[in-house]
Amino acid sequence: MPARMKTTIELEDSLLAEVKRRAAAEGKTMKAFLEEALLARLRPRPRDRTAYRVDLPVVKGVRPPAIDIADRRVLYDFMDENE
């Protein structure tokens, strides 16, 4: 069985409140939440991750209409014509 040691830490009131809230939301004790958080921070991160690459298809588009979208009347007329 691993050795256990009790210790005291001082936390900002707002941080303690957030820890309590998150632990309760996850259905964990504050001790379990803090242990999990510390272990996640202390574990070495994998360094040999390959870059994620996405090959998106290239689609030839059409040229947008040459209208002034700042002119509502022209824009509405264009939208009405293309319904």
N, C-alpha and C positions, 0 to 999 in steps of 0.2 A: 504494500500500500504506500503511495507517495506521501512524503512528509508534508505536513501543512503547518503554516505559521500565521498567526493573527497579526494584523498590522493596522495602523490608523493612517488615513490619508485625509488631507483637507481639500475640499472642493468648493468652488464658487457656488453660491446658493442656486443660481440659475442652471448651472451644469448638473448639480445634484437633482434638481427638480426634473430636468430633461431625462436623466438616467432613470429616475423612478418611473416617469411617465412611459418611456420606451420599454422598460422591463415589464411593467404591468401590461402594456399593449401586446407584448409578445408572450405573456403568460409565464414569465421567468422571475426568479428572485433577483434582487439587485446584485447579489454576489455572483450568480451565474452569468448575468448580463455583463458585468465588469470583467469577469474571467474570460469570457468569449471575446470581448473587445480587446483586451490586452493580448490574448493569444493571436488574434488576427493581425495586430500591429507588430508583434514580435516574430511571427513566422517569416522565413525568407520568401521573397517573391520570386517566381520563376523568371529567369532572364532569357531563356531561349525561345521565347514566344515568336512565332512567325507573324509577319504583318498580314492583316486581313485585307484581302483584295477582292474587289467587286468589278466584274466586267459587265458594264451596262451596254445595251444595244444602242447603236447610233441610228436614229430615225430622221430621215429627211423631212423637214417641216415645210410649211408654207409661210410666205411673207405676211405679216399682219397688215390689216388695212391701214392706209395712211389717213387717219382721222385725228383730230385734236380731242383727246379724252378729257381735257379741261373744260371743253365747251359741252355742257350737258345736252343742249338741244341737238347738236350734231351726233353726240353719242347715242341718245335715245332714238333718233331717226335711224341710225345705223342698226341698232338692236331691233327696232321694229321691222326693218327691211329683211333681216336675217332670221326671222322666226319661222 
